[in-house]
Amino acid sequence: MPMLQQGSTQLLCLTASSGVPLFTRGASKQLPFSVIGSLNGVHMFGAGQGALLSSCETEGGGKVVWRVFQDSVMLIAVSGGGHSGAGSSSSSKVEEVRLQRLLENVWSCMVLVLGQDELTGAKNVERLKRDLRSCFALIDQLLEERQEGILGNLTHCADSLLPPNPTLLQEAVDGFAQAAESEFGCLVVHGRIAAATEKWWRLAPQEVVLISALMRSLSASGSASCDYPVFLPKGSPTVAHRLLRFQLLPGADVCVLCGPTPSLHEAESGPVGRFWTPLVETLRGCLAIGERCLPASVSLRPDMLAVLLINRDTRRSVSFLRASANPQPSDPPSPSKARCWELLKLFYIFCTTRYFTQEETVSVSPEERPQRGYNEDFVLGFPHQPLQCYLVTEECKSFGLQTPQHQLFLLIPLSVPTFALRTLATQTLSHIVTATGF
């Protein structure tokens, strides 16, 4: 019997030393306490024997992944399977990558909200349980992946929107941040970064992704502005900064990371109006782009289903779906919108665990090394670095392309001939980069 329903994921958080449960999130039907205790016990038994238990597969096709952070908190992800299709070793590996990235993000989210000292030096477990509730909205967003097209949780690249007037918005963000006594400013449109200061892009990629997720969470709460303390998981895990966030228009928010000054009221009554009121129409034009994430000046061929483009230098990404134009009655049915996003994620994991390099600015921990061995053994079978790959399934065709500066992942209808995939990919990359400079 599977522990969870197929396709569901449950997250367990316990103290690493004593195994006291701190919280559970995820699947509606929670695991019994006895099962949680067993999952913790088997990990502790392995550690006592000098063995590191990082993951296992259940008889029902589910997956369990363990990870201990700072010798203080243990996170366990339990998946009911179904995210990657059949229970092959390949799909099992894809699910393991997904869950490992989830645990990494959840820990960083906890540090972002509470700070590392609060998590590693807690002496009162009941108080820690109460404090952790402030992380739940962000953790649930990571678990549920509520907003389709937001892939940064997986890629650790900042989900971006390329506006039609980037220079105007860039100047406004730079000026606004400076007026708010900060070097770290960012404009978020439809949950994606439309413009940011140079120092913002120097933050660790995971920090940029998690602050964007926090911005989406704060925006969804309905508040017009807020003053929120945050810790940077990589850059400042023990000293808090202030995140000042302001809603400019529904769907458009600006934020800065700053010190004790200015106050929320001072920033709202001064720099916000001065820099953003003249740009209301520009912001509306940016909002009008919607989920396409590209200005109308970028012309793309209609024969594709989904696009993920990553800039490897800046760790930014653009992703969007395109409806198949005028499908013929004889054409196989295209996957649904939700399924296209799922297939795009799976193809990204497929490529980056087998063929393409996955630039990570974070150091690889000892817990991750066993998982990376599989990838390294596979890549060692090639005398060169693969630059292109494709996959043909019953649902669609996929093509991946890697250059020194970009990675491009495409989902393409089955009706497109396989020999045309490379041309379609190179043309798509060229059109986007030439028109936007991305």
Protein Blocks (a to p, Z undefined) as FASTA:
>chain_A
ZZbdehiacdddddfklopafbdchjfbdcdfklmmmmmmmmmmmmmnopacfbdcdfko
pacddddehhlaccddddeehjnopadfklmmmmmmmmmmmmmmmmmmmmmmnopklmmm
ccblklmmmmmmmmmmmmmmmmnomaghiaklmnopacddddfblmlmmmmmmmmmmmno
pabdcddeehiafbdcfklmmpcfklmmmmmmmmmmmmmnopabdcdddddfklmmmbcc
ddddddfbghiacdddddfbdcfklmmmmmmmmmmmmmmmmmmmmmmnmmnopafklccd
fbbfbdcdddfklopacddddddehiafklccdddfklmmmmmmmmmmmmmmmmmccddf
bdcdfklmmmmmmmmmmmmmpcbdcfbdcdddfkbccdddddfkbccdddddfklcfklm
mmmmmmmmmmmmmmnoZZ
